[in-house]
Amino acid sequence: MPNSCRSYRPGHNAHWIQANLASHEARNTPPVPVTLMRREGHLVDVWISNHVETWRFHPVESIADHLDAWERGAEAALLTHGLLKIGPHGIYPCRDLAAWRDCLP
């Protein structure tokens, strides 16, 4: 399934400016390791430092593949600008389940 969503809200797509800022800031602000506690479809419970948060991701194949890899043990970290990095390539906006909005076609 190709990614046809145009949303840059949490759980959808990372905007290139957001990703670029997070990448540059990673030199001074180390990523925070996060642990997948539970996954139910595209809802995940994530352990961050000292608490659990629930995040939602939309059902696009690339995100599902990265969530699968995370579930199998791929490393994940929270970057600045609200981005989650899973493994070497998966970068998605995350957090704030209350901010979830459906995809934009």
CYANA upper distance limits for C-alpha pairs under 8 A (distance plus 0.5 A):
  1 MET  CA     60 VAL  CA      7.30
  1 MET  CA     61 GLU  CA      6.45
  2 PRO  CA     60 VAL  CA      7.99
  2 PRO  CA     61 GLU  CA      7.99
  3 ASN  CA     60 VAL  CA      6.66
  3 ASN  CA     61 GLU  CA      8.17
  3 ASN  CA     62 SER  CA      8.25
  4 SER  CA    105 PRO  CA      6.71
  5 CYS  CA     12 HIS  CA      7.90
  5 CYS  CA     13 ASN  CA      8.19
  5 CYS  CA    103 CYS  CA      6.00
  5 CYS  CA    104 LEU  CA      5.86
  5 CYS  CA    105 PRO  CA      5.80
  6 ARG  CA     13 ASN  CA      7.80
  6 ARG  CA    103 CYS  CA      7.45
  6 ARG  CA    104 LEU  CA      5.72
  6 ARG  CA    105 PRO  CA      6.71
  7 SER  CA     12 HIS  CA      6.37
  7 SER  CA     13 ASN  CA      6.65
  7 SER  CA    103 CYS  CA      6.33
  7 SER  CA    104 LEU  CA      5.90
  8 TYR  CA     12 HIS  CA      6.15
  8 TYR  CA     13 ASN  CA      5.32
  8 TYR  CA     14 ALA  CA      6.32
  8 TYR  CA     15 HIS  CA      6.68
  8 TYR  CA     93 PRO  CA      7.93
  9 ARG  CA     13 ASN  CA      7.53
  9 ARG  CA     93 PRO  CA      7.33
  9 ARG  CA     99 ALA  CA      8.03
  9 ARG  CA    100 TRP  CA      7.63
  9 ARG  CA    101 ARG  CA      7.82
 10 PRO  CA     56 ARG  CA      8.36
 10 PRO  CA     57 PHE  CA      8.16
 10 PRO  CA     92 TYR  CA      8.14
 10 PRO  CA     93 PRO  CA      5.14
 10 PRO  CA     94 CYS  CA      5.05
 10 PRO  CA     95 ARG  CA      6.75
 10 PRO  CA     96 ASP  CA      7.50
 10 PRO  CA     97 LEU  CA      8.28
 10 PRO  CA     99 ALA  CA      7.33
 10 PRO  CA    100 TRP  CA      6.87
 11 GLY  CA     55 TRP  CA      7.88
 11 GLY  CA     56 ARG  CA      6.14
 11 GLY  CA     57 PHE  CA      4.58
 11 GLY  CA     58 HIS  CA      6.56
 11 GLY  CA     92 TYR  CA      6.86
 11 GLY  CA     93 PRO  CA      5.84
 11 GLY  CA     94 CYS  CA      5.53
 11 GLY  CA     95 ARG  CA      8.08
 11 GLY  CA    100 TRP  CA      7.79
 12 HIS  CA     57 PHE  CA      6.77
 12 HIS  CA     58 HIS  CA      6.55
 12 HIS  CA     92 TYR  CA      7.08
 12 HIS  CA     93 PRO  CA      6.91
 12 HIS  CA    103 CYS  CA      7.87
 13 ASN  CA     92 TYR  CA      6.27
 13 ASN  CA     93 PRO  CA      6.90
 14 ALA  CA     18 GLN  CA      7.03
 14 ALA  CA     19 ALA  CA      6.83
 14 ALA  CA     83 LEU  CA      7.94
 14 ALA  CA     91 ILE  CA      7.15
 14 ALA  CA     92 TYR  CA      5.75
 14 ALA  CA     93 PRO  CA      6.02
 15 HIS  CA     19 ALA  CA      6.75
 16 TRP  CA     20 ASN  CA      6.43
 17 ILE  CA     21 LEU  CA      6.61
 18 GLN  CA     22 ALA  CA      6.74
 18 GLN  CA     81 HIS  CA      6.93
 19 ALA  CA     23 SER  CA      6.58
 19 ALA  CA     81 HIS  CA      8.47
 19 ALA  CA     83 LEU  CA      8.03
 19 ALA  CA     91 ILE  CA      8.22
 20 ASN  CA     24 HIS  CA      6.77
 21 LEU  CA     25 GLU  CA      6.55
 21 LEU  CA     81 HIS  CA      8.10
 22 ALA  CA     26 ALA  CA      6.53
 22 ALA  CA     79 LEU  CA      6.60
 22 ALA  CA     80 THR  CA      5.65
 22 ALA  CA     81 HIS  CA      6.56
 22 ALA  CA     83 LEU  CA      8.07
 23 SER  CA     27 ARG  CA      8.09
 25 GLU  CA     29 THR  CA      6.30
 25 GLU  CA     80 THR  CA      7.64
 26 ALA  CA     30 PRO  CA      5.83
 26 ALA  CA     31 PRO  CA      6.98
 26 ALA  CA     79 LEU  CA      7.62
 26 ALA  CA     80 THR  CA      7.98
 29 THR  CA     80 THR  CA      8.10
 30 PRO  CA     79 LEU  CA      8.14
 31 PRO  CA     77 ALA  CA      6.10
 31 PRO  CA     78 LEU  CA      5.98
 31 PRO  CA     79 LEU  CA      5.40
 31 PRO  CA     80 THR  CA      7.89
 32 VAL  CA     48 ILE  CA      8.02
 32 VAL  CA     49 SER  CA      8.20
 32 VAL  CA     77 ALA  CA      5.68
 32 VAL  CA     78 LEU  CA      5.47
 32 VAL  CA     79 LEU  CA      7.18
 33 PRO  CA     48 ILE  CA      7.59
 33 PRO  CA     49 SER  CA      8.27
 33 PRO  CA     75 GLU  CA      8.31
 33 PRO  CA     76 ALA  CA      6.57
 33 PRO  CA     77 ALA  CA      4.73
 33 PRO  CA     78 LEU  CA      6.78
 34 VAL  CA     46 VAL  CA      6.97
 34 VAL  CA     47 TRP  CA      6.12
 34 VAL  CA     48 ILE  CA      5.59
 34 VAL  CA     49 SER  CA      7.91
 34 VAL  CA     76 ALA  CA      6.26
 34 VAL  CA     77 ALA  CA      5.70
 34 VAL  CA     78 LEU  CA      7.03
 35 THR  CA     46 VAL  CA      6.06
 35 THR  CA     47 TRP  CA      5.51
 35 THR  CA     48 ILE  CA      7.41
 35 THR  CA     76 ALA  CA      7.56
 36 LEU  CA     44 VAL  CA      7.45
 36 LEU  CA     45 ASP  CA      6.72
 36 LEU  CA     46 VAL  CA      5.31
 36 LEU  CA     47 TRP  CA      6.97
 36 LEU  CA     70 TRP  CA      7.65
 36 LEU  CA     71 GLU  CA      7.30
 37 MET  CA     44 VAL  CA      7.85
 37 MET  CA     45 ASP  CA      5.81
 37 MET  CA     46 VAL  CA      5.91
 37 MET  CA     47 TRP  CA      6.88
 38 ARG  CA     44 VAL  CA      6.15
 38 ARG  CA     45 ASP  CA      5.60
 38 ARG  CA     46 VAL  CA      7.80
 39 ARG  CA     43 LEU  CA      6.37
 39 ARG  CA     44 VAL  CA      4.91
 39 ARG  CA     45 ASP  CA      6.92
 39 ARG  CA     71 GLU  CA      8.45
 40 GLU  CA     44 VAL  CA      6.81
 42 HIS  CA     56 ARG  CA      6.11
 42 HIS  CA     57 PHE  CA      5.66
 42 HIS  CA     58 HIS  CA      6.90
 42 HIS  CA     59 PRO  CA      7.14
 42 HIS  CA     64 ALA  CA      8.06
 43 LEU  CA     54 THR  CA      7.31
 43 LEU  CA     55 TRP  CA      6.24
 43 LEU  CA     56 ARG  CA      4.98
 43 LEU  CA     57 PHE  CA      7.03
 44 VAL  CA     54 THR  CA      6.06
 44 VAL  CA     55 TRP  CA      5.84
 44 VAL  CA     56 ARG  CA      6.85
 45 ASP  CA     52 VAL  CA      6.88
 45 ASP  CA     53 GLU  CA      6.12
 45 ASP  CA     54 THR  CA      4.91
 45 ASP  CA     55 TRP  CA      6.93
 46 VAL  CA     52 VAL  CA      5.83
 46 VAL  CA     53 GLU  CA      5.75
 46 VAL  CA     54 THR  CA      6.66
 46 VAL  CA     55 TRP  CA      7.89
 47 TRP  CA     51 HIS  CA      6.23
 47 TRP  CA     52 VAL  CA      4.97
 47 TRP  CA     53 GLU  CA      7.08
 48 ILE  CA     52 VAL  CA      6.63
 48 ILE  CA     53 GLU  CA      7.92
 53 GLU  CA     95 ARG  CA      7.93
 54 THR  CA     95 ARG  CA      7.80
 54 THR  CA     96 ASP  CA      8.43
 54 THR  CA     97 LEU  CA      7.09
 55 TRP  CA     94 CYS  CA      6.85
 55 TRP  CA     95 ARG  CA      5.81
 55 TRP  CA     96 ASP  CA      7.27
 55 TRP  CA     97 LEU  CA      5.97
 56 ARG  CA     94 CYS  CA      7.94
 56 ARG  CA     95 ARG  CA      8.24
 56 ARG  CA     97 LEU  CA      6.76
 56 ARG  CA    100 TRP  CA      7.90
 57 PHE  CA     63 ILE  CA      7.79
 57 PHE  CA     94 CYS  CA      8.20
 58 HIS  CA     63 ILE  CA      8.02
 58 HIS  CA    102 ASP  CA      8.41
 58 HIS  CA    103 CYS  CA      7.94
 59 PRO  CA     63 ILE  CA      7.54
 59 PRO  CA     64 ALA  CA      7.22
 60 VAL  CA     64 ALA  CA      6.85
 61 GLU  CA     65 ASP  CA      6.60
 62 SER  CA     66 HIS  CA      6.88
 63 ILE  CA     67 LEU  CA      6.58
 63 ILE  CA     90 GLY  CA      8.11
 64 ALA  CA     68 ASP  CA      6.53
 65 ASP  CA     69 ALA  CA      6.75
 66 HIS  CA     70 TRP  CA      6.63
 66 HIS  CA     86 ILE  CA      6.91
 66 HIS  CA     87 GLY  CA      8.20
 66 HIS  CA     90 GLY  CA      6.71
 67 LEU  CA     71 GLU  CA      6.60
 67 LEU  CA     86 ILE  CA      8.28
 68 ASP  CA     72 ARG  CA      6.81
 69 ALA  CA     73 GLY  CA      6.92
 69 ALA  CA     74 ALA  CA      5.95
 69 ALA  CA     86 ILE  CA      8.45
 69 ALA  CA     87 GLY  CA      8.28
 70 TRP  CA     74 ALA  CA      4.92
 70 TRP  CA     75 GLU  CA      7.04
 70 TRP  CA     76 ALA  CA      7.50
 70 TRP  CA     86 ILE  CA      7.01
 70 TRP  CA     87 GLY  CA      7.99
 74 ALA  CA     86 ILE  CA      7.19
 74 ALA  CA     87 GLY  CA      5.95
 75 GLU  CA     86 ILE  CA      6.53
 75 GLU  CA     87 GLY  CA      5.86
 76 ALA  CA     84 LEU  CA      7.48
 76 ALA  CA     85 LYS  CA      5.94
 76 ALA  CA     86 ILE  CA      4.86
 76 ALA  CA     87 GLY  CA      6.54
 77 ALA  CA     84 LEU  CA      6.33
 77 ALA  CA     85 LYS  CA      5.85
 77 ALA  CA     86 ILE  CA      7.26
 78 LEU  CA     82 GLY  CA      7.50
 78 LEU  CA     83 LEU  CA      6.38
 78 LEU  CA     84 LEU  CA      5.18
 78 LEU  CA     85 LYS  CA      6.87
 79 LEU  CA     83 LEU  CA      5.61
 79 LEU  CA     84 LEU  CA      6.50
 79 LEU  CA     85 LYS  CA      7.50
 82 GLY  CA     93 PRO  CA      6.12
 82 GLY  CA     94 CYS  CA      6.33
 82 GLY  CA     95 ARG  CA      7.32
 83 LEU  CA     91 ILE  CA      6.88
 83 LEU  CA     92 TYR  CA      5.93
 83 LEU  CA     93 PRO  CA      4.91
 83 LEU  CA     94 CYS  CA      6.31
 84 LEU  CA     90 GLY  CA      8.30
 84 LEU  CA     91 ILE  CA      6.00
 84 LEU  CA     92 TYR  CA      5.74
 84 LEU  CA     93 PRO  CA      6.57
 84 LEU  CA     94 CYS  CA      6.63
 85 LYS  CA     89 HIS  CA      7.71
 85 LYS  CA     90 GLY  CA      5.93
 85 LYS  CA     91 ILE  CA      4.97
 85 LYS  CA     92 TYR  CA      7.15
 86 ILE  CA     90 GLY  CA      5.35
 86 ILE  CA     91 ILE  CA      6.91
 96 ASP  CA    100 TRP  CA      7.86
